[in-house]
């Protein structure tokens, strides 16, 4: 069974550069474009405490970040 794909336009918000990516989901397309720029891992309790104590506020995925569209 083949998974359906479609074309997604992934636009860099600051520069306006657009890329055309074939993917199964919008999240997969975005992940493909940002793969080299970001890494993701689960935060340990001590890492969470360290970042929060440095003023980094937790963000809820799916919600707008203050100052962004």
C-alpha positions, 0 to 999 in steps of 0.5 A: 500500500502506498501512502498518498503524497502532495506538494507543499509550499514551505515559505521562510517567514523572514526571507520569503524564500519558497520551497516546493516539497513533496510529502505526506503531511505539512509537518513532514514537509516543514521537517524536511526543510528545517532538518539541518537547522534544528534538532529535537530531543526530550528535555530532562527535568534538570534541563527544563529547570535550567532553561526556565531559570534562564528565562526561557518560557515553555511553548505549547505546540500548536499555539502562536508564539508571542510576536509571531503571526 
